[in-house]
Amino acid sequence: MPIYTYQTIPKKKGQKPRVFEIQQKMSDEALKKDPKTGLPVKRIITGGSGAIFGGLSVMAMNRVKKR
């Protein structure tokens, strides 16, 4: 299950938002309120952690070299 990051939407000016993470199913609806404080929240979009490899691929190494 993925972990989603949420941020509270402060009601008072100058109040700092609280950022928290929660594990949810992808099919679950996004939270509307912070379970701890009850303040309204918005989901924060974060980047994934995909691996990028450089160099020759396994398929390229299996090709017969032309001379």
PDB file of N, CA, C and O in Angstrom, chain B, residues numbered from 101:
ATOM      1  N   MET B 101       0.842  -1.180   0.000  1.00  0.00           N
ATOM      2  CA  MET B 101       0.000   0.000   0.000  1.00  0.00           C
ATOM      3  C   MET B 101       0.892   1.250   0.000  1.00  0.00           C
ATOM      4  O   MET B 101       1.902   1.302   0.701  1.00  0.00           O
ATOM      5  N   PRO B 102       0.508   2.241  -0.785  1.00  0.00           N
ATOM      6  CA  PRO B 102       1.308   3.467  -0.842  1.00  0.00           C
ATOM      7  C   PRO B 102       1.117   4.335   0.407  1.00  0.00           C
ATOM      8  O   PRO B 102       0.120   4.231   1.121  1.00  0.00           O
ATOM      9  N   ILE B 103       2.094   5.174   0.633  1.00  0.00           N
ATOM     10  CA  ILE B 103       2.033   6.135   1.735  1.00  0.00           C
ATOM     11  C   ILE B 103       1.774   7.507   1.133  1.00  0.00           C
ATOM     12  O   ILE B 103       2.513   7.955   0.257  1.00  0.00           O
ATOM     13  N   TYR B 104       0.730   8.172   1.599  1.00  0.00           N
ATOM     14  CA  TYR B 104       0.356   9.490   1.102  1.00  0.00           C
ATOM     15  C   TYR B 104       0.728  10.561   2.114  1.00  0.00           C
ATOM     16  O   TYR B 104       0.639  10.346   3.323  1.00  0.00           O
ATOM     17  N   THR B 105       1.148  11.722   1.608  1.00  0.00           N
ATOM     18  CA  THR B 105       1.509  12.854   2.448  1.00  0.00           C
ATOM     19  C   THR B 105       0.373  13.869   2.409  1.00  0.00           C
ATOM     20  O   THR B 105      -0.123  14.223   1.339  1.00  0.00           O
ATOM     21  N   TYR B 106      -0.029  14.326   3.575  1.00  0.00           N
ATOM     22  CA  TYR B 106      -1.096  15.329   3.698  1.00  0.00           C
ATOM     23  C   TYR B 106      -0.580  16.535   4.459  1.00  0.00           C
ATOM     24  O   TYR B 106       0.379  16.442   5.225  1.00  0.00           O
ATOM     25  N   GLN B 107      -1.236  17.678   4.235  1.00  0.00           N
ATOM     26  CA  GLN B 107      -0.899  18.914   4.937  1.00  0.00           C
ATOM     27  C   GLN B 107      -2.196  19.570   5.386  1.00  0.00           C
ATOM     28  O   GLN B 107      -3.143  19.695   4.610  1.00  0.00           O
ATOM     29  N   THR B 108      -2.230  19.988   6.648  1.00  0.00           N
ATOM     30  CA  THR B 108      -3.427  20.650   7.156  1.00  0.00           C
ATOM     31  C   THR B 108      -3.536  22.054   6.555  1.00  0.00           C
ATOM     32  O   THR B 108      -2.534  22.676   6.202  1.00  0.00           O
ATOM     33  N   ILE B 109      -4.759  22.526   6.451  1.00  0.00           N
ATOM     34  CA  ILE B 109      -5.036  23.881   5.980  1.00  0.00           C
ATOM     35  C   ILE B 109      -5.385  24.702   7.223  1.00  0.00           C
ATOM     36  O   ILE B 109      -6.475  24.555   7.776  1.00  0.00           O
ATOM     37  N   PRO B 110      -4.466  25.566   7.663  1.00  0.00           N
ATOM     38  CA  PRO B 110      -4.705  26.333   8.896  1.00  0.00           C
ATOM     39  C   PRO B 110      -5.913  27.259   8.772  1.00  0.00           C
ATOM     40  O   PRO B 110      -6.171  27.826   7.711  1.00  0.00           O
ATOM     41  N   LYS B 111      -6.645  27.399   9.873  1.00  0.00           N
ATOM     42  CA  LYS B 111      -7.806  28.290   9.894  1.00  0.00           C
ATOM     43  C   LYS B 111      -7.406  29.713  10.257  1.00  0.00           C
ATOM     44  O   LYS B 111      -8.032  30.671   9.805  1.00  0.00           O
ATOM     45  N   LYS B 112      -6.363  29.852  11.072  1.00  0.00           N
ATOM     46  CA  LYS B 112      -5.925  31.175  11.522  1.00  0.00           C
ATOM     47  C   LYS B 112      -4.686  31.608  10.755  1.00  0.00           C
ATOM     48  O   LYS B 112      -3.834  30.786  10.422  1.00  0.00           O
ATOM     49  N   LYS B 113      -4.592  32.900  10.477  1.00  0.00           N
ATOM     50  CA  LYS B 113      -3.440  33.442   9.787  1.00  0.00           C
ATOM     51  C   LYS B 113      -2.209  33.314  10.690  1.00  0.00           C
ATOM     52  O   LYS B 113      -2.281  33.609  11.883  1.00  0.00           O
ATOM     53  N   GLY B 114      -1.083  32.877  10.124  1.00  0.00           N
ATOM     54  CA  GLY B 114       0.144  32.712  10.893  1.00  0.00           C
ATOM     55  C   GLY B 114       0.299  31.342  11.518  1.00  0.00           C
ATOM     56  O   GLY B 114       1.375  31.009  12.014  1.00  0.00           O
ATOM     57  N   GLN B 115      -0.757  30.539  11.504  1.00  0.00           N
ATOM     58  CA  GLN B 115      -0.693  29.195  12.068  1.00  0.00           C
ATOM     59  C   GLN B 115       0.053  28.284  11.080  1.00  0.00           C
ATOM     60  O   GLN B 115      -0.218  28.315   9.880  1.00  0.00           O
ATOM     61  N   LYS B 116       0.983  27.481  11.585  1.00  0.00           N
ATOM     62  CA  LYS B 116       1.764  26.605  10.716  1.00  0.00           C
ATOM     63  C   LYS B 116       0.968  25.343  10.386  1.00  0.00           C
ATOM     64  O   LYS B 116       0.303  24.775  11.253  1.00  0.00           O
ATOM     65  N   PRO B 117       1.041  24.908   9.121  1.00  0.00           N
ATOM     66  CA  PRO B 117       0.364  23.659   8.762  1.00  0.00           C
ATOM     67  C   PRO B 117       1.124  22.455   9.299  1.00  0.00           C
ATOM     68  O   PRO B 117       2.346  22.492   9.442  1.00  0.00           O
ATOM     69  N   ARG B 118       0.397  21.399   9.593  1.00  0.00           N
ATOM     70  CA  ARG B 118       0.994  20.150  10.055  1.00  0.00           C
ATOM     71  C   ARG B 118       1.080  19.196   8.866  1.00  0.00           C
ATOM     72  O   ARG B 118       0.089  18.979   8.167  1.00  0.00           O
ATOM     73  N   VAL B 119       2.245  18.634   8.640  1.00  0.00           N
ATOM     74  CA  VAL B 119       2.447  17.668   7.556  1.00  0.00           C
ATOM     75  C   VAL B 119       2.544  16.280   8.179  1.00  0.00           C
ATOM     76  O   VAL B 119       3.275  16.070   9.147  1.00  0.00           O
ATOM     77  N   PHE B 120       1.790  15.327   7.604  1.00  0.00           N
ATOM     78  CA  PHE B 120       1.829  13.956   8.119  1.00  0.00           C
ATOM     79  C   PHE B 120       1.653  12.971   6.970  1.00  0.00           C
ATOM     80  O   PHE B 120       1.150  13.323   5.903  1.00  0.00           O
ATOM     81  N   GLU B 121       2.074  11.740   7.206  1.00  0.00           N
ATOM     82  CA  GLU B 121       1.960  10.671   6.219  1.00  0.00           C
ATOM     83  C   GLU B 121       1.021   9.605   6.749  1.00  0.00           C
ATOM     84  O   GLU B 121       0.952   9.349   7.952  1.00  0.00           O
ATOM     85  N   ILE B 122       0.296   8.985   5.816  1.00  0.00           N
ATOM     86  CA  ILE B 122      -0.625   7.917   6.203  1.00  0.00           C
ATOM     87  C   ILE B 122      -0.634   6.859   5.098  1.00  0.00           C
ATOM     88  O   ILE B 122      -0.591   7.185   3.912  1.00  0.00           O
ATOM     89  N   GLN B 123      -0.690   5.604   5.499  1.00  0.00           N
ATOM     90  CA  GLN B 123      -0.715   4.507   4.542  1.00  0.00           C
ATOM     91  C   GLN B 123      -2.172   4.210   4.193  1.00  0.00           C
ATOM     92  O   GLN B 123      -2.994   3.962   5.074  1.00  0.00           O
ATOM     93  N   GLN B 124      -2.482   4.240   2.887  1.00  0.00           N
ATOM     94  CA  GLN B 124      -3.845   3.996   2.419  1.00  0.00           C
ATOM     95  C   GLN B 124      -3.803   3.131   1.169  1.00  0.00           C
ATOM     96  O   GLN B 124      -2.785   3.063   0.479  1.00  0.00           O
ATOM     97  N   LYS B 125      -4.914   2.477   0.889  1.00  0.00           N
ATOM     98  CA  LYS B 125      -5.057   1.768  -0.377  1.00  0.00           C
ATOM     99  C   LYS B 125      -5.250   2.805  -1.482  1.00  0.00           C
ATOM    100  O   LYS B 125      -5.733   3.909  -1.231  1.00  0.00           O
ATOM    101  N   MET B 126      -4.870   2.440  -2.698  1.00  0.00           N
ATOM    102  CA  MET B 126      -5.056   3.359  -3.820  1.00  0.00           C
ATOM    103  C   MET B 126      -6.536   3.598  -4.089  1.00  0.00           C
ATOM    104  O   MET B 126      -6.911   4.647  -4.613  1.00  0.00           O
ATOM    105  N   SER B 127      -7.374   2.635  -3.736  1.00  0.00           N
ATOM    106  CA  SER B 127      -8.812   2.759  -3.966  1.00  0.00           C
ATOM    107  C   SER B 127      -9.513   3.589  -2.892  1.00  0.00           C
ATOM    108  O   SER B 127     -10.667   3.976  -3.072  1.00  0.00           O
ATOM    109  N   ASP B 128      -8.829   3.870  -1.768  1.00  0.00           N
ATOM    110  CA  ASP B 128      -9.428   4.687  -0.700  1.00  0.00           C
ATOM    111  C   ASP B 128      -9.559   6.139  -1.144  1.00  0.00           C
ATOM    112  O   ASP B 128      -8.735   6.639  -1.910  1.00  0.00           O
ATOM    113  N   GLU B 129     -10.582   6.802  -0.667  1.00  0.00           N
ATOM    114  CA  GLU B 129     -10.748   8.225  -0.948  1.00  0.00           C
ATOM    115  C   GLU B 129      -9.718   9.026  -0.162  1.00  0.00           C
ATOM    116  O   GLU B 129      -9.267   8.603   0.902  1.00  0.00           O
ATOM    117  N   ALA B 130      -9.352  10.188  -0.699  1.00  0.00           N
ATOM    118  CA  ALA B 130      -8.413  11.073  -0.006  1.00  0.00           C
ATOM    119  C   ALA B 130      -9.057  11.577   1.284  1.00  0.00           C
ATOM    120  O   ALA B 130     -10.270  11.772   1.352  1.00  0.00           O
ATOM    121  N   LEU B 131      -8.223  11.784   2.307  1.00  0.00           N
ATOM    122  CA  LEU B 131      -8.732  12.307   3.579  1.00  0.00           C
ATOM    123  C   LEU B 131      -9.243  13.725   3.396  1.00  0.00           C
ATOM    124  O   LEU B 131      -8.732  14.471   2.561  1.00  0.00           O
ATOM    125  N   LYS B 132     -10.241  14.092   4.168  1.00  0.00           N
ATOM    126  CA  LYS B 132     -10.766  15.455   4.152  1.00  0.00           C
ATOM    127  C   LYS B 132     -10.393  16.203   5.427  1.00  0.00           C
ATOM    128  O   LYS B 132     -10.310  17.431   5.442  1.00  0.00           O
ATOM    129  N   LYS B 133     -10.165  15.423   6.518  1.00  0.00           N
ATOM    130  CA  LYS B 133      -9.802  16.012   7.813  1.00  0.00           C
ATOM    131  C   LYS B 133      -8.624  15.255   8.410  1.00  0.00           C
ATOM    132  O   LYS B 133      -8.452  14.056   8.190  1.00  0.00           O
ATOM    133  N   ASP B 134      -7.825  15.984   9.164  1.00  0.00           N
ATOM    134  CA  ASP B 134      -6.702  15.393   9.891  1.00  0.00           C
ATOM    135  C   ASP B 134      -7.269  14.531  11.016  1.00  0.00           C
ATOM    136  O   ASP B 134      -8.045  15.024  11.835  1.00  0.00           O
ATOM    137  N   PRO B 135      -6.893  13.249  11.072  1.00  0.00           N
ATOM    138  CA  PRO B 135      -7.426  12.386  12.133  1.00  0.00           C
ATOM    139  C   PRO B 135      -7.009  12.834  13.535  1.00  0.00           C
ATOM    140  O   PRO B 135      -7.693  12.519  14.509  1.00  0.00           O
ATOM    141  N   LYS B 136      -5.906  13.559  13.647  1.00  0.00           N
ATOM    142  CA  LYS B 136      -5.408  13.992  14.963  1.00  0.00           C
ATOM    143  C   LYS B 136      -6.043  15.306  15.422  1.00  0.00           C
ATOM    144  O   LYS B 136      -6.446  15.428  16.579  1.00  0.00           O
ATOM    145  N   THR B 137      -6.136  16.296  14.514  1.00  0.00           N
ATOM    146  CA  THR B 137      -6.604  17.628  14.914  1.00  0.00           C
ATOM    147  C   THR B 137      -7.998  17.970  14.411  1.00  0.00           C
ATOM    148  O   THR B 137      -8.649  18.858  14.961  1.00  0.00           O
ATOM    149  N   GLY B 138      -8.469  17.282  13.375  1.00  0.00           N
ATOM    150  CA  GLY B 138      -9.780  17.574  12.819  1.00  0.00           C
ATOM    151  C   GLY B 138      -9.776  18.723  11.813  1.00  0.00           C
ATOM    152  O   GLY B 138     -10.824  19.075  11.271  1.00  0.00           O
ATOM    153  N   LEU B 139      -8.598  19.312  11.557  1.00  0.00           N
ATOM    154  CA  LEU B 139      -8.502  20.402  10.576  1.00  0.00           C
ATOM    155  C   LEU B 139      -8.635  19.851   9.160  1.00  0.00           C
ATOM    156  O   LEU B 139      -8.291  18.695   8.915  1.00  0.00           O
ATOM    157  N   PRO B 140      -9.133  20.666   8.220  1.00  0.00           N
ATOM    158  CA  PRO B 140      -9.186  20.206   6.832  1.00  0.00           C
ATOM    159  C   PRO B 140      -7.774  19.994   6.280  1.00  0.00           C
ATOM    160  O   PRO B 140      -6.836  20.679   6.686  1.00  0.00           O
ATOM    161  N   VAL B 141      -7.627  19.045   5.356  1.00  0.00           N
ATOM    162  CA  VAL B 141      -6.320  18.709   4.802  1.00  0.00           C
ATOM    163  C   VAL B 141      -6.360  18.687   3.280  1.00  0.00           C
ATOM    164  O   VAL B 141      -7.422  18.603   2.662  1.00  0.00           O
ATOM    165  N   LYS B 142      -5.151  18.766   2.693  1.00  0.00           N
ATOM    166  CA  LYS B 142      -4.994  18.556   1.259  1.00  0.00           C
ATOM    167  C   LYS B 142      -3.862  17.559   1.069  1.00  0.00           C
ATOM    168  O   LYS B 142      -2.917  17.513   1.856  1.00  0.00           O
ATOM    169  N   ARG B 143      -3.973  16.757   0.004  1.00  0.00           N
ATOM    170  CA  ARG B 143      -2.946  15.758  -0.290  1.00  0.00           C
ATOM    171  C   ARG B 143      -1.800  16.442  -1.031  1.00  0.00           C
ATOM    172  O   ARG B 143      -2.019  17.227  -1.954  1.00  0.00           O
ATOM    173  N   ILE B 144      -0.578  16.132  -0.610  1.00  0.00           N
ATOM    174  CA  ILE B 144       0.619  16.697  -1.226  1.00  0.00           C
ATOM    175  C   ILE B 144       1.144  15.677  -2.236  1.00  0.00           C
ATOM    176  O   ILE B 144       1.309  14.500  -1.915  1.00  0.00           O
ATOM    177  N   ILE B 145       1.400  16.137  -3.453  1.00  0.00           N
ATOM    178  CA  ILE B 145       1.952  15.264  -4.486  1.00  0.00           C
ATOM    179  C   ILE B 145       3.467  15.225  -4.328  1.00  0.00           C
ATOM    180  O   ILE B 145       4.127  16.264  -4.328  1.00  0.00           O
ATOM    181  N   THR B 146       4.011  14.022  -4.192  1.00  0.00           N
ATOM    182  CA  THR B 146       5.459  13.856  -4.058  1.00  0.00           C
ATOM    183  C   THR B 146       5.956  12.952  -5.182  1.00  0.00           C
ATOM    184  O   THR B 146       5.179  12.211  -5.783  1.00  0.00           O
ATOM    185  N   GLY B 147       7.246  13.020  -5.460  1.00  0.00           N
ATOM    186  CA  GLY B 147       7.838  12.204  -6.518  1.00  0.00           C
ATOM    187  C   GLY B 147       8.004  10.767  -6.094  1.00  0.00           C
ATOM    188  O   GLY B 147       8.077  10.459  -4.904  1.00  0.00           O
ATOM    189  N   GLY B 148       8.061   9.894  -7.070  1.00  0.00           N
ATOM    190  CA  GLY B 148       8.268   8.476  -6.806  1.00  0.00           C
ATOM    191  C   GLY B 148       9.744   8.185  -6.622  1.00  0.00           C
ATOM    192  O   GLY B 148      10.577   9.091  -6.655  1.00  0.00           O
ATOM    193  N   SER B 149      10.057   6.938  -6.431  1.00  0.00           N
ATOM    194  CA  SER B 149      11.452   6.545  -6.241  1.00  0.00           C
ATOM    195  C   SER B 149      11.829   5.478  -7.260  1.00  0.00           C
ATOM    196  O   SER B 149      12.219   4.368  -6.897  1.00  0.00           O
ATOM    197  N   GLY B 150      11.710   5.824  -8.529  1.00  0.00           N
ATOM    198  CA  GLY B 150      12.059   4.887  -9.594  1.00  0.00           C
ATOM    199  C   GLY B 150      13.565   4.836  -9.792  1.00  0.00           C
ATOM    200  O   GLY B 150      14.255   5.832  -9.575  1.00  0.00           O
ATOM    201  N   ALA B 151      14.076   3.687 -10.201  1.00  0.00           N
ATOM    202  CA  ALA B 151      15.508   3.527 -10.436  1.00  0.00           C
ATOM    203  C   ALA B 151      15.810   3.794 -11.917  1.00  0.00           C
ATOM    204  O   ALA B 151      15.108   3.294 -12.796  1.00  0.00           O
ATOM    205  N   ILE B 152      16.842   4.574 -12.183  1.00  0.00           N
ATOM    206  CA  ILE B 152      17.269   4.865 -13.543  1.00  0.00           C
ATOM    207  C   ILE B 152      18.693   4.360 -13.685  1.00  0.00           C
ATOM    208  O   ILE B 152      19.589   4.766 -12.944  1.00  0.00           O
ATOM    209  N   PHE B 153      18.889   3.469 -14.646  1.00  0.00           N
ATOM    210  CA  PHE B 153      20.202   2.893 -14.863  1.00  0.00           C
ATOM    211  C   PHE B 153      20.774   3.412 -16.170  1.00  0.00           C
ATOM    212  O   PHE B 153      20.044   3.570 -17.148  1.00  0.00           O
ATOM    213  N   GLY B 154      22.060   3.676 -16.195  1.00  0.00           N
ATOM    214  CA  GLY B 154      22.718   4.125 -17.413  1.00  0.00           C
ATOM    215  C   GLY B 154      23.557   3.007 -17.998  1.00  0.00           C
ATOM    216  O   GLY B 154      23.792   1.987 -17.350  1.00  0.00           O
ATOM    217  N   GLY B 155      24.002   3.202 -19.216  1.00  0.00           N
ATOM    218  CA  GLY B 155      24.865   2.204 -19.840  1.00  0.00           C
ATOM    219  C   GLY B 155      24.080   1.245 -20.696  1.00  0.00           C
ATOM    220  O   GLY B 155      22.917   1.483 -21.020  1.00  0.00           O
ATOM    221  N   LEU B 156      24.741   0.134 -21.068  1.00  0.00           N
ATOM    222  CA  LEU B 156      24.120  -0.861 -21.933  1.00  0.00           C
ATOM    223  C   LEU B 156      23.048  -1.647 -21.199  1.00  0.00           C
ATOM    224  O   LEU B 156      23.173  -1.949 -20.012  1.00  0.00           O
ATOM    225  N   SER B 157      21.999  -1.967 -21.926  1.00  0.00           N
ATOM    226  CA  SER B 157      20.959  -2.809 -21.350  1.00  0.00           C
ATOM    227  C   SER B 157      21.327  -4.264 -21.562  1.00  0.00           C
ATOM    228  O   SER B 157      22.239  -4.568 -22.332  1.00  0.00           O
ATOM    229  N   VAL B 158      20.643  -5.151 -20.902  1.00  0.00           N
ATOM    230  CA  VAL B 158      20.891  -6.580 -21.050  1.00  0.00           C
ATOM    231  C   VAL B 158      20.599  -6.987 -22.491  1.00  0.00           C
ATOM    232  O   VAL B 158      21.313  -7.817 -23.054  1.00  0.00           O
ATOM    233  N   MET B 159      19.565  -6.418 -23.089  1.00  0.00           N
ATOM    234  CA  MET B 159      19.210  -6.755 -24.472  1.00  0.00           C
ATOM    235  C   MET B 159      20.309  -6.323 -25.429  1.00  0.00           C
ATOM    236  O   MET B 159      20.604  -7.047 -26.380  1.00  0.00           O
ATOM    237  N   ALA B 160      20.924  -5.169 -25.207  1.00  0.00           N
ATOM    238  CA  ALA B 160      21.976  -4.672 -26.084  1.00  0.00           C
ATOM    239  C   ALA B 160      23.219  -5.546 -25.984  1.00  0.00           C
ATOM    240  O   ALA B 160      23.933  -5.707 -26.974  1.00  0.00           O
ATOM    241  N   MET B 161      23.490  -6.103 -24.834  1.00  0.00           N
ATOM    242  CA  MET B 161      24.677  -6.939 -24.653  1.00  0.00           C
ATOM    243  C   MET B 161      24.511  -8.302 -25.334  1.00  0.00           C
ATOM    244  O   MET B 161      25.507  -8.963 -25.627  1.00  0.00           O
ATOM    245  N   ASN B 162      23.277  -8.729 -25.589  1.00  0.00           N
ATOM    246  CA  ASN B 162      23.038 -10.024 -26.214  1.00  0.00           C
ATOM    247  C   ASN B 162      23.061  -9.963 -27.740  1.00  0.00           C
ATOM    248  O   ASN B 162      23.001 -11.011 -28.383  1.00  0.00           O
ATOM    249  N   ARG B 163      23.145  -8.794 -28.334  1.00  0.00           N
ATOM    250  CA  ARG B 163      23.138  -8.657 -29.784  1.00  0.00           C
ATOM    251  C   ARG B 163      24.492  -9.077 -30.363  1.00  0.00           C
ATOM    252  O   ARG B 163      25.544  -8.900 -29.748  1.00  0.00           O
ATOM    253  N   VAL B 164      24.420  -9.635 -31.559  1.00  0.00           N
ATOM    254  CA  VAL B 164      25.639  -9.988 -32.275  1.00  0.00           C
ATOM    255  C   VAL B 164      26.204  -8.723 -32.898  1.00  0.00           C
ATOM    256  O   VAL B 164      25.488  -7.992 -33.582  1.00  0.00           O
ATOM    257  N   LYS B 165      27.479  -8.462 -32.669  1.00  0.00           N
ATOM    258  CA  LYS B 165      28.114  -7.267 -33.205  1.00  0.00           C
ATOM    259  C   LYS B 165      28.449  -7.461 -34.672  1.00  0.00           C
ATOM    260  O   LYS B 165      29.019  -8.483 -35.054  1.00  0.00           O
ATOM    261  N   LYS B 166      28.094  -6.478 -35.497  1.00  0.00           N
ATOM    262  CA  LYS B 166      28.398  -6.524 -36.927  1.00  0.00           C
ATOM    263  C   LYS B 166      29.788  -5.931 -37.153  1.00  0.00           C
ATOM    264  O   LYS B 166      30.160  -4.947 -36.514  1.00  0.00           O
ATOM    265  N   ARG B 167      30.553  -6.535 -38.069  1.00  0.00           N
ATOM    266  CA  ARG B 167      31.896  -6.030 -38.362  1.00  0.00           C
ATOM    267  C   ARG B 167      31.950  -5.415 -39.707  1.00  0.00           C
ATOM    268  O   ARG B 167      33.004  -4.935 -40.125  1.00  0.00           O
TER     269      ARG B 167
END
